[in-house]
Amino acid sequence: MKMSYVVGFSNNYPQHVHHRGASIPWDNQWHSCAEGGTWLNSEKPNPNQLLGAMVRGPDQYDMFLDERDKPWFTEPSISSNAGLVAALIALHDPPYSPSSLNGAGSLGIDSYGIFHNIHLN
C-alpha cells in the first residue's frame, strides 16, 4: 500500500485519524459528546490535521483501514508511539559533552539512553 503512518509525512498518509481534536471542526461552537458521533461516523477526511501524529498502523497481515471508526488502525496513542520515540531518543546526539560543562553532567541524552539495561546475550 506504500503508506506513511505519520500524519503529514509523504503523499499518502491517514486522513481519518481517530482523534477528537482532528475530527471535530473548529467552528467556535460548543459540541456535546453525543454530537461527536456525527464526525466519528463521517467518511470525510478530518477537518484538522494532527501533523506528526503516528497512528497505530497495520494489523498482523499488513492490512490498514483508514477509517475513523476503527481506532485499532487509526488512533494515535502513547503505546503505539512509544517504540518510535524510544528509537529516536537512542539516535539523538547529546548537545553537550560532560567535559564542556566542567563536570556538571550532560544536558543531552547519552549514547546508551534508556537502553543501557538491555543486554544482548
Protein Blocks (a to p, Z undefined) as FASTA:
>chain_A
ZZafbehiajbdcfbbccfklmpccehpacdfklmmmmmmpcbdcfbdcehiacebjcfk
opacddfklmklmpccfklmmmmmmmmmmmpccfbdfklnnonapfbdcfklmmlmpccZ
Z
